[in-house]
Amino acid sequence: MSKGDSGGETDDGGLPMPAKKVLRTVTPGYRGRPDSEMTLIGIAYFLGLVVLLVPLLPFLVVVWLISKITGAIARRTPTERLPGGGSSR
């Protein structure tokens, strides 16, 4: 072998020739399977959230109703609170 030669054939520019046979991969192909462990963890996580959040639902509804009522009242009242509609100067 000459200096700098890696054993592959080269063209006249010194670059290696393209491979004649290409392997797609050296690892075995992946055969998918159902991931029941992660499914079980996801279901348990969802049920835990349901158990925690369902008792909070009445409070969330009350807060939502209060915000709707105060928003409706704010829309009915006039925005100009000072007589004359001017600034406070």
C-alpha positions in Angstrom: 0.0 0.0 0.0 1.2 3.5 -0.7 1.2 6.4 1.7 -2.3 7.6 2.6 -4.0 4.7 0.8 -6.8 3.1 2.7 -7.0 0.1 0.5 -9.9 1.3 -1.7 -9.6 2.1 -5.3 -9.1 5.7 -6.3 -9.8 7.6 -9.4 -7.2 9.9 -11.0 -8.2 12.8 -8.6 -7.1 10.9 -5.5 -10.7 10.5 -4.2 -12.0 7.1 -3.4 -14.3 5.5 -6.0 -18.0 5.2 -5.1 -19.0 2.0 -3.3 -20.2 -0.8 -5.6 -22.4 -2.5 -3.0 -24.1 -0.5 -0.3 -25.6 -2.0 2.9 -28.7 -0.2 4.2 -27.9 -0.8 7.8 -25.8 -3.0 10.1 -28.5 -3.3 12.7 -31.4 -5.7 12.4 -34.8 -4.3 11.3 -37.2 -3.0 13.8 -40.4 -5.0 14.2 -43.0 -2.9 16.0 -45.0 -4.3 18.9 -47.7 -2.9 21.1 -46.3 -0.9 24.0 -48.7 -2.0 26.7 -46.5 -0.8 29.6 -46.5 2.8 28.4 -50.3 2.5 27.6 -50.9 1.4 31.2 -48.8 4.3 32.6 -50.7 6.8 30.4 -54.1 5.4 31.5 -53.0 5.6 35.2 -51.8 9.2 34.7 -55.1 10.2 33.1 -57.1 8.6 35.9 -55.0 10.4 38.4 -55.7 13.7 36.7 -59.4 13.0 36.6 -59.4 12.1 40.3 -57.7 15.4 41.1 -59.5 17.7 38.7 -63.1 16.5 39.0 -63.5 17.8 42.6 -62.2 21.2 41.4 -64.8 21.4 38.6 -67.5 23.2 40.7 -65.0 25.8 41.8 -64.0 26.4 38.2 -67.6 26.8 37.1 -68.3 29.3 39.9 -65.2 31.4 38.9 -66.3 31.2 35.2 -69.8 32.4 36.1 -68.5 35.3 38.2 -66.2 36.4 35.4 -69.1 36.3 32.9 -71.4 38.3 35.3 -68.7 40.9 36.1 -67.9 41.2 32.4 -71.6 41.8 31.5 -71.9 44.4 34.3 -68.7 46.2 33.1 -70.1 46.4 29.5 -73.3 48.0 30.7 -71.7 50.7 32.9 -70.3 53.9 31.2 -66.6 54.0 30.8 -66.4 57.8 31.5 -66.5 58.1 35.2 -65.8 61.8 35.5 -68.4 64.4 34.6 -67.7 66.1 31.4 -65.8 63.2 29.9 -62.5 64.9 30.2 -59.3 64.1 32.0 -58.8 64.9 35.7 -56.6 68.0 35.1 
